[in-house]
Every structure is written in C-alpha cells, then in structure tokens.
Amino acid sequence: MPSHAGTPVIEISGLTRVYKRRRTPVHALKGVSLTVGQGERFGIVGESGSGKSTLLRLLCGLDRPTSGSIRFEGQEIVGRSNLRFLREKLQIVFQDPMSSLDPRMRVRDIVAEPLVALGLPVGGRVAELLDEVGLPASAAERYPHQFSGGQRQRIAIARALAPRPSVLVADEPVSALDVSVRGQILNLLADLVDAHGLTLVFVSHDLSVVRHVCESVTVMHDGEIVESGPVDSVWAAPQHPYTQTLLQAVPTLEGLL
C-alpha cells in the first residue's frame, strides 16, 4: 500500500526505560527514536521482551521513561501530570477483549465509558458505533460473556473509537482470537482507519499480521530498533538477522485474508 504519512503526530527521541529488579538494572528500552506521521499505518514488531510493550505504555502515558522525549501532536507528554488531551486523541485496543471489558457492564455502557469519563455527550453514539463495527443494535443490552471473542474485540474497537480519537493504538489485537476470525478483525480495523482518517500504531509479534494492515514497520529486539522501513521492503528483503528469524518463525495469514 502506498505511504501517505503527513505531519508528524508522534515523535519519540532517545527514549530509555530502566527498571530495577532485585538491585539489578533491566534496560527495557535503549535510546529508541521514531516518528509516526499523520494518517500513517505504523507497525511495531518484536517478540516478548523486545521492548515493544514498554514503548507502548510510555507512548500512552501509562509509565514514565528514564530519559528521552515523547511528543504527541507537538506537545511533550513526558513529565506532564495532565494528559487529558492525550486521552481524548489516543485510544487503545487491547490484546484480550475478555480481560479489557468489564463483565458486569452492558455493552452500551462499555462503549460509552470513555465519553462519560471525558465528560463528552453520548447521544446516539453507541448505536452508531455498533453499526460501524458490524454488530446489531440489540448488542447494546447484552453483556460481554454473551459474545464470541471476535465480537468482543469489535466491542472493544467501538469503545476505542467513541471519543473520535486521531490515533488508534492496537496492542496485539488479534493474537487472542481464533485464527478463523483474525482476518475479519484486521480488515475491520483497516477499513475503520481509512474511513475515519486515523493514524494507526499496530503492535504485534507477527510480521505477517503487520504486513496486512501497515505501510511501515519498526522491528524491535532487546530494547532497541534493529530495522525500519516500508513493510513490503522489510518483508521481501529483511536486512537484520533478527528480522530474518521473525519471518522464518511466524505462520502466514495469506490463506485466511
């Protein structure tokens, strides 16, 4: 897919994160720098322990770096106590929809939750969003356990879109789903990103999944970026041995999409 990235939305520079575990420092991130442009579909790939989850937490303001800078739409977020503007403009779809949805809440309240939290009007937004993600209006009155894994992830996507964010972060959004529905959710995400003109940051351990929805990719290993570029180029001719290993190890989704 052609690149259409515009003005930088996310600018990360020299980001480090060191944790102290039993007096031994663990360097989760080691000077990571990257830029995500407006409207870009940006993939971050790496296995467990690569640093991608730590990077995601820092980007979303859920943790603070040891050093470095994170700018969102030109505003520095590191060290800020008030991140309301970030909560409105950046929303997350988590890996496991069953864990991320409150089982005691009806779907209508789950989808409306970020609007209520931010003091934004709900109106007919819930019905509109359920329709966008391919669920019937009657789903609003039901509970998460009454849906399949794929349907629960559709609910999670609807919730993330509720406050009309400009950036959607997807954290391993299909890894907890049956193989038979992964392609459906990936296609839904791609369609919604296009329809709403969103910037997508897509995190996965599977380069074949990222290839389906992203136009550019950054490969992380041991807290560092080891390779970056257009996803088709990285897929066709990976330069770093770690990227080559990832390509050899992961199954392909080609037959499912």
Secondary structure by P-SEA (a helix, b strand, c coil): cccccccccbbbcbbbbbbbccccccccccccccccccccbbbbbbccccaaaaaaaaaaccccccbbbbbcccccccccccaaaaaaccccccccccccccccccaaaaaaaaaaaacccccaaaaaaaaaacccccccccccccccaaaaaaaaaaaaacccccbbbbcccccccccccaaaaaaaaaaaaaaabbbbbcccccaaaaaacccbbbbbccccccccccaaaaaaccccaaaaaaaaccccccccc
